[in-house]
Amino acid sequence: MNEIFNGIQTGLHEMTWLEVVAVIFAVLSVIFQKKNNILVYPTGIISTGIYTYLLSRAHFKLYADATLNAYYLVMSIYGWVYWSRKATQRPEVKITRSSRREMLTAVAIALTGWVLFYLLLVNFSDSNVPVMDGFISATACAGMWLLAKRKLENWILLNISNFVAVPLLFYKHLYLTAFLTIFLFIIALFGYASWRKTVMQQEIAHS
């Protein structure tokens, strides 16, 4: 317990104002995601944009994480445009279940991404956890792709990523980020339940 407490103190001491802003907007983004609110994307863009900058700096050298956040940034922009279809007089994109083809695509993104991240980490970094790090990033990529399409199953993939990330973050002594990820995991459980309720109501209405 003393080691964890000391780690939290160290994390707070070393945290910059940019990190604070990134964490705040990350929390706001997942809350808006749970509420099915389009503000999930502008808040996500701010958070991932800051993390892309911070993690790519020579001080941190977390280039794989920076790349993942850059992907989040691009997907957030894409998702914002995709969700805004109602504003251009086109039908609103509703929450739906993933089709078989979409799930196969998401699984393919996760597996292919896992292999690519692993190879990059092994060959171009000094990572000592390439398997777990690659898996976390790949499943998160697949989940973000489904989120952009407002698919219910995005929560499952994102929480698989969160679940695996927590012990890795503790192992890396990133205690504050680990606790943030636990918070995001819990919020995602409620998000899945909320979206599932919406989907079931739509299905009943059309039956």
C-alpha positions in Angstrom: 0.0 0.0 0.0 2.9 2.4 0.8 4.3 1.8 -2.7 0.9 2.6 -4.3 0.5 5.7 -2.1 4.0 6.9 -3.0 3.3 6.3 -6.6 0.2 8.4 -6.5 2.0 11.2 -4.8 4.8 11.0 -7.4 2.3 11.0 -10.2 0.5 14.1 -8.9 3.8 15.9 -8.4 5.0 15.2 -11.9 1.7 15.9 -13.6 1.8 19.0 -15.9 -1.1 21.3 -16.6 -1.4 19.8 -20.0 -1.9 16.3 -18.5 -4.5 17.7 -16.2 -6.4 19.2 -19.1 -6.1 15.9 -21.1 -7.4 13.8 -18.2 -10.4 16.2 -17.6 -11.4 16.1 -21.2 -10.9 12.3 -21.3 -13.4 11.9 -18.4 -15.8 14.4 -20.1 -15.6 12.5 -23.3 -16.5 9.1 -21.8 -19.4 10.7 -19.9 -20.7 12.2 -23.1 -20.2 8.9 -24.8 -22.4 7.2 -22.1 -25.1 9.8 -22.7 -24.9 9.3 -26.5 -24.0 13.0 -26.8 -22.1 14.3 -29.8 -19.9 16.3 -27.4 -18.0 13.0 -27.0 -16.0 14.0 -30.1 -14.9 17.6 -29.5 -13.9 16.7 -25.9 -12.1 13.6 -27.2 -10.3 15.6 -29.9 -8.9 17.9 -27.2 -7.8 15.0 -25.0 -6.2 12.9 -27.7 -4.6 15.9 -29.3 -2.8 16.8 -26.1 -1.8 13.2 -25.4 -0.5 12.8 -29.0 1.8 15.8 -28.3 2.8 14.8 -24.8 3.6 11.2 -25.4 5.6 11.8 -28.6 8.0 14.1 -26.8 11.5 12.8 -26.2 10.9 13.1 -22.4 8.3 10.3 -22.5 9.3 8.3 -25.7 5.9 6.5 -25.7 5.7 6.5 -29.4 3.2 3.6 -29.7 0.8 5.3 -27.3 1.2 8.6 -29.2 0.4 6.8 -32.5 -2.8 5.3 -30.9 -3.9 8.7 -29.6 -3.3 10.2 -33.1 -5.6 7.4 -34.4 -8.2 8.3 -31.8 -7.9 11.9 -32.9 -8.6 11.0 -36.6 -11.4 8.7 -35.6 -12.9 11.4 -33.4 -13.0 13.8 -36.3 -14.5 11.1 -38.5 -17.1 10.2 -35.8 -18.0 13.9 -35.3 -18.7 14.3 -39.0 -20.6 10.9 -39.1 -22.7 11.7 -36.1 -23.5 15.2 -37.5 -25.4 13.8 -40.5 -28.7 15.1 -39.0 -27.5 18.7 -39.3 -27.2 18.2 -43.1 -30.8 17.1 -43.5 -29.8 13.4 -43.7 -31.2 10.7 -41.4 -29.7 10.7 -37.9 -27.3 7.8 -37.4 -29.0 5.7 -34.6 -27.4 3.3 -32.2 -27.6 -0.2 -33.6 -26.1 -3.7 -33.1 -23.1 -4.6 -35.2 -23.8 -6.8 -38.2 -21.9 -10.0 -38.7 -19.7 -8.3 -41.3 -19.0 -5.3 -39.0 -18.0 -7.6 -36.1 -15.7 -9.6 -38.4 -14.2 -6.3 -39.6 -13.7 -5.1 -36.0 -12.1 -8.5 -35.1 -9.8 -8.2 -38.1 -8.8 -4.6 -37.1 -8.0 -5.9 -33.6 -6.0 -8.9 -34.7 -4.1 -7.1 -37.5 -3.5 -4.2 -35.3 -2.2 -6.5 -32.6 0.4 -8.0 -34.9 1.4 -4.6 -36.3 1.8 -3.0 -32.9 3.7 -6.0 -31.7 6.2 -5.9 -34.6 6.7 -2.2 -34.3 7.3 -2.4 -30.6 9.7 -5.3 -30.8 11.7 -3.9 -33.7 11.5 -0.1 -33.2 11.3 0.4 -29.4 12.7 -0.8 -26.1 9.3 -2.0 -24.8 9.4 -4.9 -22.4 5.6 -5.6 -22.7 5.0 -5.6 -26.5 2.3 -8.4 -26.4 0.1 -6.6 -23.8 0.8 -3.1 -25.1 0.0 -4.2 -28.7 -3.2 -6.0 -27.6 -4.5 -3.0 -25.6 -3.9 -0.6 -28.5 -5.4 -2.9 -31.2 -8.6 -3.7 -29.3 -9.0 0.0 -28.6 -8.6 0.8 -32.3 -11.4 -1.7 -33.1 -13.6 -0.3 -30.4 -13.2 3.2 -31.6 -14.1 2.2 -35.2 -17.4 0.7 -33.9 -18.0 3.8 -31.7 -17.7 6.0 -34.8 -20.5 4.0 -36.4 -22.6 4.1 -33.2 -22.5 0.3 -32.7 -23.4 -1.1 -29.4 -20.5 -3.5 -29.3 -17.9 -0.7 -29.2 -18.2 -0.8 -25.4 -17.2 -4.4 -25.2 -14.0 -4.0 -27.2 -13.1 -0.7 -25.4 -13.6 -2.4 -22.0 -11.5 -5.4 -23.0 -8.8 -2.9 -23.8 -9.4 -1.1 -20.4 -9.5 -4.4 -18.5 -6.1 -5.5 -19.8 -4.6 -2.0 -19.4 -5.2 -1.7 -15.7 -2.7 -4.4 -14.5 -0.2 -3.2 -17.1 -0.5 0.4 -15.8 0.0 -0.8 -12.2 3.0 -2.8 -13.4 4.5 0.3 -15.0 3.8 2.3 -11.8 1.4 4.6 -13.6 -1.0 4.6 -10.7 -3.0 7.7 -11.5 -3.6 6.5 -15.1 -4.6 3.1 -13.8 -7.2 4.5 -11.5 -8.5 6.7 -14.3 -8.8 3.6 -16.5 -10.7 1.8 -13.7 -13.1 4.8 -13.7 -13.5 4.6 -17.4 -14.1 0.9 -17.2 -17.0 1.4 -14.8 -18.5 4.2 -16.8 -18.3 2.0 -19.9 -20.3 -0.7 -18.2 -23.1 1.8 -17.6 -22.7 3.1 -21.1 -23.2 -0.4 -22.5 -26.3 -0.9 -20.4 -27.7 2.5 -21.5 -27.0 1.9 -25.2 -28.4 -1.7 -25.0 -31.6 -0.3 -23.5 -31.9 2.1 -26.4 -31.3 -0.6 -29.0 -33.9 -2.9 -27.4 -36.5 -0.1 -27.3 -35.9 0.6 -31.0 -36.2 -3.1 -31.9 -39.5 -3.4 -29.9 -40.8 -0.3 -31.7 -40.0 -1.8 -35.1 -41.3 -5.3 -34.3 
